[in-house]
Amino acid sequence: MRFALSEDQKMLAGTLGDMLAGTAPLERVREAAGGDEAVRAALQSELDEMGLAGVTVAEDAGGLGLGVLEAALLQEQLGRHVSPAAFTVRAALAGALCGEPFGAGIASGEVRFGAALAELGGARPGAGVAAGADGRLSGRALFALELADATHLLVADKSGTLHVVETGAPGLAMTAMANIDHTRGLYDVEFDGVPAEMLADTSAGQRAVTLLRVLFAADTLGAAQAMLDKAVAYAKEREQFGRVIGSFQAVKHMCAEMAAELEPARALVWQAAHAIDEADADADLLACLAKAHLAEIGTFIARTATEVHGGMGFTDLLGLHYWFKRIGFNRQMLGGPERHRAAAAKLQGWA
Amino acid sequence: MDLKLSVEHEAFREEVRAFLKAHAPDAPAPEDKGLRHPKRLAWQKTLIEHGYAARTIPAEYGGYGAEPDILKSRIIAEEFARAGVPGGLASQGISMLVPTLLELGTEEQKRTWIGPTLRGEVIWCQGYSEPGAGSDLASLKTSAAVEGDEFVVNGQKIWTSTAREADMIFCLVRTEANAPKHRGISYLLFPMDSPGIEVRPLVDMTGVANFNEVFFTDVRVPVSSIVGERGAGWQVANATLTHERGMLGDPNAAYGRLMAIAELMQTETVDGHRVIDNPVLRDRLVELQARVAAMQANGLRIMSARAAGESPGLAGLIVKLMGCELNHQLAGLAIDALGELGILYEEGEHLRAGGAWQARYMYDLGLIIGGGTAQIQKSIIAERGLGLPREPKPAKA
């Protein structure tokens, strides 16, 4: 029994973290977020060159054959560096759900999945996709992810069954939805009799939700860690009243409160990811708890770290808002914390 | 990451279960109150003999003498909790003084005190805090002047639990009046029936005297009763404070409470509806469940780090602050779930759980303050965990 990351896991996360720190500093993230497609594509190909597209694809299909815990550790690094590169769906989710028959394509980058799964967490008015008798999809999906250069789209219908469509298929129309987090795009997707392939695995919808909950939690973990680190560094350097502000208890205690919330949350994310890998009976419950908890403490840290930076935290120049918005995005995707707690209550027979 | 137990540890779990099956009837019941109840002392003796109390204390000093194995300690705690059987005594003497003596005591002190303390035959109280020395403990004023081969102790301690029952006190006193405050303190052991000691119960907000004040007037203590060097008592005390903070904020206790509240919310009704059917209260329950799960996972992480001989770092520094706060919030939810029933207290037909949640809600606020206040904890986290600068010393006038 050992509740700790292995040396391999630490190295994997560290390698990606170092790469992002070196090649994807805030200036480049800012360019990509501002709409510079060439920069975004360059950041994406740097990630792909590490072989991460096949993180959860089996080794014999050309992937890394790693688990959800490793995917979560990578996602944490992407959140930490507010990376605009596609990974959550295109690598982690697609490899885990569509490895058969797409594994080799996912790993090589020839098959690039986006996902229209938001309705699994609840459908807004006018949203919802249904499969006709011929298997073709009609309807509308909101908040679809990672569609920028996707070749395939994973779609949930109203019953929670998943389908695969090609993004070039007739009857498919996508419109970008302007959103708060410019490091990630969202799309409004209309389906008008789009040919689709149903996933045989009827549990795939639930598996997708559980996986996404953990991955969004992991992304927030990384983004919140970055905000805490920046707040602490700023508190050690910024002087007022002739002292560094980190020597004032009011500021010091804000930093301590952030760290005290973040450290146990890290362990919860590890445990929730590991539970999926082990097919633990509590995996769905832990994913709900992790998503809701990271949403709460992420929001607290995003706000508090901004306050530690004073007026500078509010400026575009410093760029702290990229992390603030990333955490806000993760909080609402698939529903806010209340919805995941309601799901957790249901799983335990409490509702 | 591997949350499965090894064959050796699975076998150990079976061993603990077999012990519990055979011996549980000998365990003291909740009504066997009192630190010296014969059933409690007999149970403690049985537990030490089988290695379920004083497990890693060397046998020559009255312990069981096993190699430290954090996982085995955890298995013991889990199995005792599951069986609803009380574990070994958890007094301040056992959890704080014994580790201190093992680390810093003389051979004679170890042989004299550790065995009887482990067996519950000698009960200790802790003389640390004073009315003028709380968070700033090192400013304590209780003095011990040397006269011949004795210290003469004068002053006052406060927040002394079990002072009325205790045979002995481990006490911080100022022996070097002119030394800097951290270098003038010594750590003494002396009997509570020494002439010149007066104990006054200190009734707290729970309505009970969980603590006491202790007054010393010319109390004579042999100089050989010192632990560590004269003037080095601050280092000796810090060894024990580390042990105390490890006791507070146990996430497995929080898990037990959470499950008790879930049960309470499924059985209590308002207007014929179960309390758990109230979506706001249910949401609060799950919100705290996530916090409990995070603290349990954090606890596993700390355990694995210690087992590997690594420092748990921030994960360890935050336990007292977050664990005590969580326990208080859990008790607060239980009271809100009880509503008007939650303001009943002490006795009566409608009182639930004997008023335990009400008492916990108040007592746990005391634990947020005691053992290093939440604010002191935050400063420790910020300074030792995050490397933020210490508060500058005020300029001398």
Interface residues (C-beta under 8 A of the other chain):
Chain A: M1 R2 F3 A4 L5 S6 Q9 L69 V232 A235 K236 R243 V244 G246 S247 Q249 K252 H253 C255 A256 E257 A259 A260 E261 E263 P264 A265 A267 L268 W270 Q271 H274 E278 L286 L289 A290 A292 H293 E296 P337 E338 R341 A342 A344 A345 Q348 W350 A351
Chain B: M1 D2 L3 K4 L5 S6 H9 L71 A262 M265 Q266 I276 D277 P279 R282 D283 L285 V286 E287 Q289 A290 R291 A293 A294 M295 A297 N298 L300 R301 M303 S304 A305 A307 A308 L314 A315 I318 L321 M322 Q375 Q377 K378 S379 I381 A382 E383 G385 L386 G387 L388 P389 R390 E391 P392
